[in-house]
Amino acid sequence: MVNFAGMEFIFRFLPVFLILFYLVPRRFRETVLLLASLVFYAFGELTFLPLLMAAIVVNYLLGRKPHKKYVLITAIILDVLLLAVFKGLSITVDSSLLPLGISFYLFRMISYQADLLRGEIRDKPSFRDVALYFCMFPQVLSGPIMRYGEGEFDYPREYRLPNIEDGFKYFILGFGMKILLADRLVIVWNDIQNVGFASISTPMAWLGMAAYSLQLYFDFWGYSLMAAGIGMMAGFQFIQNFNHPYAARSVSDFYRRWHISLGSWFRDYVYIPMGGSRTGRGRLAVNLMAVWLLTGIWHGSGLNYVIWGTVLGILIVVEKLWIGKVLQRLPLIGNLYMLLVIPLTWVIFAIKDLGQLAIYLGRLFPFFGKAAGYINQRDYLNCLQDYGVLFIAGSLLCIPWVFDYYQKHKRNIATILSLLAIFWLSVYFVASQGGNPFVYLNF
């Protein structure tokens, strides 16, 4: 049931929750949401529910006296150590020892303590509000990482029908992106792995790179829209977690638009406390490299994640110190540069085996080396015949004006009918073929 795109969640959990949520008096709705969140987490990972509840209680108690800085700093250290311990156990012992959503709820706990320390949370929140912020089910698994102040827990929430309706629409859009695009495009990448990197043609290698890039994007953008939509159904504001990253003009610009809440978390709670960009060019480079190395390690245990984070850190340092302004002045060049570099870094992210990574890069750029094995020179034609429509649809949705057009016409009857068609077609695919878990559930 932890999968937003699963039939049990869509046709059982979510309707029952919404009915109960709107049947009870307003003063009890936060309580219903909190209880539903604990039930939701229990269905996904009952074994680690006590850990989540213990972390909630400890962080609440340690945050009760914001004027005692050493207490709040202790809470932050405990949260960081807890995350490090379980990340380490999942790497060195067994991946099943990584509790579901631990990174995202601990990141919220760290931000809560840091905001208390800075005085950004003035009043002493109630236990119910703090617990709800930490484990609210639309965000507990993979974010977005909402700040406590963004939840407006201390004020009466407005429940307006147009916002609830928009929440349903965002949920359907995300559902369609996940099932009709991400889960279909991942077949291309899986087929390439089954065939073997040494046996694909160069055009097929480029198609595979594009397929993985689009699959990753629509998987997580789809999840973010579904999570934001559920939040809107419960009276929260829409949280924008993606802002058309493939329209960016540089790698730096891409990551300001990609997984916005995670990027801003690393900026506000890691990069700026280290000194940010206020300490000279050399320290700026060190700070950026440290943040991106930490980002790579957070994403996974393989050496490829370290390389991925290091490469991105180097690119962003180069942009910050030398070529960033040039790329902004030449938007077409900047966008083409980003569209080449970002998918190449996703290849590093995707392939854990460094030997296989070298083979794939050899297929992308055959003049650097030759991969052994039989090569089907027409494989990319078969791929385009089977999946060309998905590549076109995915590419169009990366263009900002396409989504802007939806926003302007979202109340038209034609748009509503299209959303209904997307919903039931997605339901058909899930019911007949099943679905894949969201990518960021592994983090």
N, C-alpha and C positions, 0 to 999 in steps of 0.2 A: 504493500500500500504506500510505501514511501515514494514511489514513482508518480509524479504528478500526471504523467501520460499513461498511467495504468487504468484499467477498467474499474478496479475496486475503488480507487481514489475518486475517479470522475463520477461514477454512478452510485457510490455508497457513501464514502466518507464525506466528500464535499457537500452533497445535498443535505445530509443529516446535520452536518455542522451549521450550514446556512439557515436551515429551518429553526434549529434550536437558538442560534445566535439572534435571530430577529423576532423570535417568539418571546424571549425573556425581556423584562424591563431593561432599559438602557444601563442602569447602574450595575447590572450583573453581566453585561456582555463581555467585559474584559476577562471576567472569571471564566466564562464559557470558552473564550478563546484560549486562555491559559490551560484549562483542563483538556481541551481538544488537542493542544500542542503536545502535552505530555502523553496522551493516548496515541497520537500520531507517531511520536518518537518511539514509544514502546512497541508498536507494531513493526517498526523498522529495526530496532536494536534494543530489545528488552534487557539484554545482559548489561548494557552500559547506561541504562536509564539512571541507576543510583549514582553513577559518576556525574552525569549531567546535573542531577538534583543537588548533589553535594557541592559541586562547583557553584551553583546558583546561590545556595545558602551561605557558603564561605565568602563569596564576593559581595553579597548583600551586607553581611555583618561587618566585613572589613571596610565597607564603604559608608557605614553609618556616621562616621566622624570625619568629614572632609578636611577639617583643620589639622588633623594629625597626618602630616605628609609621609612620615616613615611607615605608617600603617598602609597607606595607599600604595606606596612603592613596594612594600612587602607583598601586597595583593597582586601587583603586576608581575613581580618576580615569580610568585607561585604559579600564576597562569602560564607564563612563558615556560617554566620548568615542566609543568604538566603536559603542555603541548610537545616539548622536546622529548620527554620520556616516552610518550606514546608513539610519536613519530619514529623514535629510535627503535622501540620494540617492534613496530611494524616492518622496519627495514631489516633488523638483525635476527628476529625470531620468526614472526609470522604476520603477514599482511592483515589477517583477520583481527589482530590486536589493535588496529586503528579504529577507535570509536567513530560511529557515523556522525559526520558534521562537526567533529571536534575543533577543526581549525576555525570554522566560521563562528561557532558560539564562543570560543575562547578569544577570538579577535574582538568580538563585541564586548566581552568582559574586560579585556585590556583597554579598549577605547573608553569604556564607562569609567574605569578607575582613573585613567589619564585625564578625562574631562572633569571628573571631580577634583583632581589635583590642580587643574588649571582654573577652577572656579567657573567652568562653563555650565555646570549643573548646579543651580543655586539652592533649590529646596531639597529636602531629604525625601526622596521618592519612597513610596510604600513598597512593601515586599512584593505585593501582587504585580505592580507596574514593572519593577526591576526584573522579576522572574519572567514576566511576559516578554519583555524586551530581549532577554537572553535566549529564550527558547520558542518564540513565536513560529508556528509550524510553516508558514510560507517562506521563512528565511533560515531556519535552523540547519538545513542540510548543506546548502551551497550559496548562501547569501540571497540577495545583496546584503552588504554589511552596513545596515542602517545605523546611524548614530542615535543615541538616546533622545537627543533634542529633536531629531527629525520625526520621531514617533508621536510627539505631542501627547505623551501619556498623562501629563498633568492638567490637560484641558479637556472639556467636553468635546467629543468627536462629533462631526456632522455626518449624517447618513443621508446623502442626497441620491435620489434615484438615477440621475444621469451619470454620476460617478460609479455607482454599482453596475450600471449597464456597460460603461466603458471598461470596467474590470472584467466582465464576462468576455467582452470583445478582445481585450489584450490576451486573456487566457486562451481563447480560440486561436488567435494569431500565433502565439507561441507553440500551442499544440500542433498546429499545421506545420510550422517550421521544423519542429522536432521530428514528427512522423513522416511527413511528405517530402522533406528535403534532407535533413541530417541523417535519418535512418536509411534512406535510399542511397545517398552519396557514400555512406560508409561501406557499402557493398563494393564499390569500386576499389577502395583502399584495401579491403579484406581480400578481394580477388587477386590484387597485385602481390600481396604477401603470400598467398597460397601458391601462385605461379612461381614466385621467386624473383627477387630484384634483378638477378643476372639474366633473366630470360625475357625482360620487357624491352621494348624499343624506347628510344629517346623521347618521341612524342608521347608515348604512353606514360613515361616517367613524369613528364610535365603535367599531363592530365591527372595523374595520381596525386601529385603535389597540390594541384588546384582543388581536387575532390576533397582531400584531407583538410585543406584550409577552409573550404566552404562548410564542410561537415562540422568541424569544430566550432565555427562561428555560429551556425544556425542551431546547433545543439545547445550552446550556452545562451545565445540571444533568445532562443525559444524558451529555455528554462526561466530566464530573467523576466520575460514578458508574462509567463504564467505565474511566477511568484508575485510580481507587481500587481497582476490582475486580481489574484486572490486577496492581496492586501487591500486593494481598492474595494472589493466586495465587503471587507470588514471595516471600512471607514477610513483607511489610511490613504495618504497621498501617493501618487505614482512615483516610483523611484526609477530614474533613468540609469541603467547600468551599461548601456551601449549607445554610442552616438555616431553611427555610420563610420566605423574605423577604417573601412577600405576606401573612404574618400579622403583619408589623411594625406598630408604632404611630406611626412617624414616618419621615421620610426618613433621618435618622441611623441609626435602628434597622434600616431596610431594608438599608443598606450595611454594617452590622455582620454581616448575615446573607447577603449576596450576595457571591459570589466572595471568600470569607473570607480565603483565603491571599494574594490580591492586596491586599485592604484592609489586612490586618495588616502586609504588607510596606511599603506606603506609610506606615503609622502608625509602624512601628519604625525605618525607615531614612530617612524624609524628615520626617514631622511632628514626632516627638519630638526629633530632632537640631536642628530649627529652634527648639525651645523648648516645643513642644506647647501645653498649656493652663496652664503654670506662670508665664507672663510677663504676666499682666493681660489684661483683656477686649479691648483694642485689638489687642494682639499676637496673641491667640488668633484674632481675626477675620482678621488678615493671614495667619497661618499656615494656617488652613483654606482661605482663598481661594487661596493659592499652591499647596497640595496638590491642590485640585480643578481648578485651571487646568492644572497639570501632568498630571493624570489625563486631562483632556479632550484635550490636545495629544498625549499618548501614544496615545490611541485612534484618531486619524486626523488628516489634514492639512486638512480642510475647516473653514471658519469655523463651521459648525454644531457641531463638536466643542468649539470654544472656548466657544461660547454654552452648550452642554450642561453643560460643566464649571463655567462661571461661575454658571449658574442653580442647579445643585446646591450649589455653595459658598455662595451667598447663602441658600438655604433652610436649610442646615445651620447656618450662623452664626446665623440668626434663631432656630432651634430651641435651639441651645446657650445663647444669651444671654437669650431671652425665653420662648418658648412650649413648650419641651421638657417641662418638668415638668407643665404643664397637659395635654399630650397623653398623658403616661404615666398621669395620674390619671383620664383619660376614655378608656379603651382603645377603645371603639366609635368615638368621634369621631376618635381618632388613626388607627385603621385605615382609616376612610372617607377621611380626609384623604390618607393615603398612597396608597390605591387610586386616587384621582383624580390626584394630583400625579405619581407615578412613571410611569404610562403616558404622560402628557403630555410628560414629559422624554424618554421613549423616542422620541416623534415627532420631537423636535429631533435626537436621535441618528441617526434613520433617514434623514432627508431632507437631503441635502447642499445642494441648490439652495435658497437662501433665498427666492426668489420662489415656488417650489413649496411651501415650508414655510408661507409666508403664506397661500397658497390653501387648504392642508389645515386650518390653524387656522381659516380662514374657514368651512370646511365643518363643523368641530366646533362652532363658535360663530357661527352665521349672523347673529346680531344685531350682530356687530362689523363685518360687511362682506358683500358678495355676490360670489361667484365666478361668472364668466361660464361659459356652456356648458349643454348639455342635461343635465338631471338626471333619472335614472331613480329615481322615488320608491319603487319596489318592489324595488330591488336588495338591500336588507338581508334581505328575506323569502326571496329565492332563496339568499342566502348562508346563512341559518339552516337552510334546508331541506337544503342540501348539507353544511354543516359544523357544524351545531348540536351533534351528538354530541361532536365534538372540543372545542368550547367547554365543554361540560358536564364532560367527562373531565378537561380541563386545569384547570378551576376546582376540581374536587374534589381533584385532586392537590396543589393549593396549600394545602389545609387540613391542618395538622399531624397530626391524629389519623388521617388516612387512611394516611399513611406509617408512623405509629406502630403502626397495626393490622397492617401488613405485617411490621414488625419483631418483633411478638409472635408471629406465626403463620407465620414464614418457613420453618419446618421441617415444617409440615403438608403432607400429600400433596396437598390441594387447591391450596395455594399453589404447590407444585412443578409440578403439572400446568398451572397457569395460566401460570407462567413459561415452560414448554416451548411453550405455545401462542403466547405473546408472541414468543418467539424465532423460531419457524418462520414466523409471520405476517410478522414484520419481514424475515426472509430472503426471503420471497416478494415483498414490495414492492421490496426492493433489486434482486433478480434481474429483476423484470419492468419496473420503472420507474426504476431507478437511484436515486442518493441525492445529497444536497447536501453540500459540505464543511462542517465545523464553523465557526461564525462566528468564533471567536477564533483560527483559523489565520491570519487576516489581520493579527494584531497581533504 
